[in-house]
Amino acid sequence: MEEIYITEKELEYYSNPISIDMVNEATASYKPQMSFEEAVKACNGITLEEFSEMWDESIRRLIPNP
């Protein structure tokens, strides 16, 4: 078996996942660029609400109320 050598810095990195050099998630702020609805529209998609309305409308056309 081949021996593998690592540096002290690598050992510290792998043995201590929270290091001063790493970015702490609590201090990193995330601000979405756009809302979910805007992202869906940008991809030419439809939301679940729009799909539900289209589904109801198509059922009403196929099976009209007596």
Secondary structure, DSSP 8 states (H G I E B T S, - for coil): -------HHHHHHHH-SS-TTS--TTT-----SS-HHHHHHHTT---HHHHHHHHHHHHHHHS---
